[in-house]
Amino acid sequence: MSTTTAVPAPAAAGTTAGVAPEPVRTRRRRTLAQWGFVAPAVLFMLLFFGYPLVRNIVMSFQHYTPSTFFTGKAPFNGLDNWRKVFGEDLFGKALWQTIVFTIGSLIGQFSIGLGLAVFFNRRFPLNGVLRALILLPWLVPMVVSGIVWRRILDQDTGVLNSFLGLFGIGHTPWLTSTHVALLAVILVNIWIGIPFNMVILYGGLQEIPREVYEAASLDGASAWRTFRSITLPLLKPVITVVLVLGFMSTVKILDLVLALTDGGPADSTQTLGTLTYQSSFVQLDFGAGAVVGNILILISAVFAVFYLRANRNEGK
């Protein structure tokens, strides 16, 4: 009995043993298609982010008045706007109060939001209803929240002082005292930001496998040890996103402070956001307002750089 061995046919001319090379025309079409998808996003970024940023930087070196604002022919004045802003005591005060306001708000929002997320991660009756009710502060416009809280915190007719009066606590000047006003604004901002932190962190907790907690329970780990060794490490990427988004939205906050105190009393709640607004649209000093705006952008950029470097080092 004889056997025959199949001989492979010779490769066709112009081809290689591997994959045939892609034609140049096809590669060009693919490249054009890729740029076609990217071009709208790049154009959008240049028009709505790049141009305003460059325009704001240029404006900070010009002498802008209400008349030159409309004509667009503002003379350059070098570093005069920058010297004026840095030479004022109000700038240093607003910068410090912005730091305190941002850090205090982030700590309060994140801590309470994480606690609520862990609480609602368990199953119990009316879980969904309670979570929906906690979302209400996040759904209300910030200006409306500020006006409502201004009525609540009123020293003479506010509901909060009336309630505290039942326990013999005197009327606290929440929004009229230079020592308490910033704390009151921070507390209101914490109340507004808790739902956002809770929702994002709750979603992250839902992604952690239940088997991990069951294994920890079998090993005899306590609730605190499970939270510290399992929940926090697995939740770290979500925590990073929450803190970054919280920082970006808090450091430039304006409408809440304007609705509550308008930067007062005696500039005790003045932040860089309100200082930019008042310089540009109250005092009509657009050059000084542009300087403060550039400083806000610089702070956000520095924070973003540290965030990217930390993530890069973590991934190695």
C-alpha positions in Angstrom: 0.0 0.0 0.0 1.5 3.2 -1.1 1.0 6.7 0.3 1.3 10.0 -1.4 2.5 13.2 0.2 0.8 16.4 -0.8 3.3 19.0 -2.0 2.3 22.6 -1.1 1.7 24.8 -4.1 4.3 27.5 -4.7 3.5 30.9 -3.4 2.0 33.3 -6.0 4.3 35.8 -7.5 4.4 39.2 -5.7 3.4 37.8 -2.3 5.3 36.7 0.8 4.9 33.8 3.1 3.2 36.0 5.7 0.4 38.5 5.3 0.3 40.4 2.1 1.3 44.0 2.5 -1.5 46.6 2.7 -1.8 48.8 -0.4 -0.6 52.4 0.0 -3.9 53.7 -1.1 -5.7 51.7 1.5 -3.4 52.9 4.2 -3.9 56.5 3.2 -7.7 56.1 3.3 -7.5 54.6 6.7 -5.3 57.4 8.0 -7.7 60.0 6.5 -10.6 58.2 8.1 -8.9 58.3 11.5 -8.2 62.0 11.2 -11.8 62.5 10.1 -13.0 61.1 13.4 -10.4 63.0 15.4 -10.8 66.4 13.6 -14.2 67.4 15.1 -12.9 66.9 18.6 -9.7 68.8 17.9 -11.6 71.6 16.3 -14.0 71.7 19.3 -11.1 71.9 21.7 -9.3 74.6 19.8 -12.4 76.8 19.5 -14.0 76.4 22.9 -10.9 75.7 25.1 -7.7 76.8 23.2 -8.9 80.2 21.9 -10.4 81.3 25.3 -7.3 80.2 27.1 -4.9 82.1 24.8 -7.2 85.1 24.8 -7.3 85.2 28.5 -3.5 85.0 28.8 -3.1 87.9 26.3 -5.8 89.9 28.1 -3.8 89.7 31.3 -1.0 91.7 29.7 -3.3 94.4 28.3 -5.0 97.5 29.7 -8.7 96.7 29.3 -11.5 99.1 29.9 -15.2 98.8 29.1 -14.6 100.8 25.9 -11.6 98.8 24.7 -13.4 95.6 25.6 -15.8 96.2 22.8 -13.3 97.7 20.3 -10.7 95.1 21.0 -7.9 97.6 20.8 -6.4 97.4 24.2 -2.8 98.5 24.6 -0.3 96.2 26.2 0.9 97.2 29.6 3.4 94.5 30.3 3.3 93.1 33.9 1.2 95.9 35.4 -1.9 93.8 35.9 0.1 91.0 37.5 1.9 93.5 39.8 -1.4 95.0 40.8 -3.0 91.7 41.6 0.0 90.3 43.6 0.4 93.6 45.4 -3.1 93.5 46.9 -3.6 91.8 50.3 -7.0 90.6 49.1 -5.4 88.2 46.6 -3.4 86.4 49.3 -6.4 86.2 51.5 -8.6 84.9 48.7 -5.9 82.3 47.8 -5.7 81.0 51.3 -9.5 80.9 51.7 -9.8 79.0 48.4 -7.3 76.4 49.7 -9.3 76.1 53.0 -12.6 76.0 51.2 -11.4 73.3 48.7 -9.7 71.0 51.2 -12.5 71.3 53.7 -15.2 70.6 51.1 -13.3 67.6 49.6 -12.7 66.0 53.0 -16.3 66.4 54.1 -17.9 65.4 50.9 -15.7 62.3 50.4 -15.8 61.1 54.0 -19.6 61.3 54.3 -20.1 60.1 50.7 -18.0 57.1 51.3 -19.7 56.3 54.6 -23.1 56.5 52.9 -21.9 54.4 50.0 -20.7 51.6 52.3 -24.0 51.8 54.2 -26.2 51.5 51.1 -24.0 48.7 49.7 -25.9 46.4 52.0 -29.4 45.2 51.2 -32.2 46.4 53.4 -35.8 47.6 52.9 -36.3 51.1 51.3 -32.6 51.1 50.2 -33.4 52.5 46.7 -35.9 55.1 48.1 -33.4 56.5 50.5 -30.7 56.7 47.9 -33.1 58.5 45.6 -33.9 61.1 48.3 -30.2 61.7 49.1 -29.7 62.6 45.4 -32.1 65.6 45.7 -29.4 68.2 46.8 -27.4 67.2 43.7 -30.3 67.8 41.4 -31.2 71.3 42.7 -29.4 74.2 40.9 -26.6 75.5 43.0 -28.0 79.1 43.0 -31.3 77.8 44.3 -29.6 75.8 47.0 -27.6 78.9 48.0 -30.7 81.0 48.3 -32.5 78.4 50.4 -29.6 77.9 52.7 -29.3 81.7 53.1 -32.8 81.7 54.5 -32.1 78.7 56.7 -28.9 80.2 58.1 -30.4 83.7 58.7 -29.4 84.9 62.1 -32.8 86.3 63.1 -35.4 84.3 61.1 -33.5 81.2 60.1 -34.8 77.8 60.8 -31.5 76.5 62.1 -31.1 79.1 64.8 -34.8 78.7 65.8 -34.1 74.9 66.2 -30.9 75.5 68.2 -32.8 77.9 70.4 -34.9 75.0 71.7 -31.8 73.7 73.3 -30.7 77.1 74.7 -28.1 77.7 72.1 -27.9 81.4 71.2 -28.4 82.7 67.7 -25.2 82.1 65.7 -24.3 84.7 63.0 -23.7 82.0 60.4 -23.3 84.3 57.4 -22.6 87.7 59.1 -19.6 86.7 61.2 -16.1 86.9 59.8 -15.1 83.9 61.9 -18.1 81.6 61.0 -19.1 82.6 57.4 -16.4 80.5 55.6 -17.3 77.5 57.7 -21.0 77.9 56.9 -20.2 78.1 53.1 -18.0 74.9 53.4 -20.8 73.1 55.2 -23.4 74.0 52.5 -21.0 72.9 49.8 -20.4 69.6 51.6 -24.2 69.1 51.7 -24.4 69.7 47.9 -21.5 67.4 47.0 -22.3 64.4 49.2 -24.7 62.8 46.6 -22.1 62.9 43.8 -19.5 61.3 45.9 -21.9 58.7 47.2 -23.2 57.7 43.7 -19.7 57.3 42.2 -18.3 55.4 45.2 -21.4 53.2 45.5 -21.0 52.2 41.8 -17.4 51.3 42.6 -18.4 49.2 45.5 -20.9 47.3 43.4 -18.0 46.2 41.1 -16.1 44.5 43.9 -16.7 40.8 43.8 -18.7 39.4 46.7 -16.4 36.3 46.8 -13.6 38.5 48.1 -15.6 39.5 51.1 -16.8 35.9 51.7 -13.2 34.7 51.7 -12.2 37.5 54.2 -15.1 36.4 56.4 -14.0 32.8 56.3 -10.5 33.9 57.3 -11.9 35.7 60.4 -11.2 39.3 59.2 -13.0 42.0 61.1 -15.2 44.6 59.4 -12.5 47.3 59.8 -9.7 45.0 58.5 -11.9 44.0 55.5 -12.6 47.7 54.8 -8.9 48.7 55.1 -7.4 45.7 53.3 -10.0 44.9 50.6 -12.5 47.8 50.0 -10.1 50.7 50.0 -7.4 49.1 47.7 -10.0 47.9 45.2 -11.8 51.2 45.3 -8.7 53.3 44.8 -9.2 54.0 41.0 -12.7 55.3 41.8 -11.5 57.3 44.7 -9.0 59.0 42.5 -11.7 60.0 39.9 -13.9 61.3 42.7 -11.2 63.5 44.2 -10.0 64.8 40.9 -13.5 65.8 39.7 -14.3 67.2 43.1 -11.2 69.3 43.1 -11.9 70.7 39.6 -15.4 71.7 40.5 -14.7 73.1 43.9 -11.6 75.2 43.3 -13.4 77.5 40.9 -16.8 77.6 42.6 -18.6 80.9 42.2 -22.4 80.8 42.2 -22.8 79.2 45.7 -20.6 81.9 47.4 -22.3 84.7 45.5 -25.7 83.4 46.6 -24.7 82.9 50.2 -22.4 85.8 51.1 -21.3 87.5 47.9 -17.8 87.2 49.3 -18.5 88.9 52.6 -18.6 89.8 55.3 -15.4 91.8 55.1 -14.1 89.5 52.3 -14.0 86.6 54.7 -15.5 84.2 52.1 -13.7 85.7 49.1 -12.2 83.0 46.9 -10.3 83.2 43.6 -13.5 82.5 41.7 -15.4 85.4 43.3 -12.3 87.6 43.0 -12.2 87.0 39.3 -15.9 87.8 38.9 -15.7 91.0 41.0 -12.6 92.2 39.3 -14.0 91.7 35.8 -17.7 92.4 36.1 -18.0 94.6 39.2 -14.9 96.8 39.0 -14.7 96.3 35.2 -10.9 95.7 35.5 -10.8 92.9 32.9 -7.0 92.7 33.0 -6.9 91.9 36.7 -9.7 89.5 36.3 -7.8 87.7 33.6 -4.7 87.4 35.8 -6.7 85.7 38.6 -8.4 83.5 36.0 -4.9 82.4 34.7 -3.8 81.6 38.3 -6.9 79.4 38.7 -6.0 77.6 35.4 -2.4 77.2 36.6 -3.5 75.6 39.9 -5.8 73.2 38.0 -2.9 72.3 35.6 -0.4 71.7 38.4 -3.0 69.4 40.1 -3.5 67.6 36.9 0.2 67.1 36.4 0.7 65.6 39.9 -2.3 63.3 39.3 -1.0 62.0 35.9 2.5 61.5 37.4 1.1 59.6 40.4 -0.9 57.3 38.1 2.1 56.8 35.8 4.3 55.8 38.7 1.6 53.5 40.1 1.3 51.7 36.8 5.0 50.7 36.7 
